[in-house]
Amino acid sequence: IYLNLGSVDGVKEGDTFSVIRLGEAITDPDTGTLLGQEKSAIGTVTVTKIMGDHLAIAVVESGSKPQVGDAAEKK
């Protein structure tokens, strides 16, 4: 898979990321202020190659295949 993270972001080959799927936004019903967002763990990926300043290739190590829009959080 492709990550929109790369050398400028401090990503290195071998780095492992948790893949998170963002769910419904939670807002305060009185003020409309965003309080947070539901998150579901999808799996983990490991970076195999840095392709540029903001691009890396990773392989799925566990869990489901990520979808466009999922987030990666460094472990």
Secondary structure, 3 states (H helix, E strand, C coil): CEECCCHHHCCCCCCEEEEEEEEEEEECCCCCCEEEEEEEEEEEEEEEEEEECCEEEEEEEEECCCCCCCEEEEC
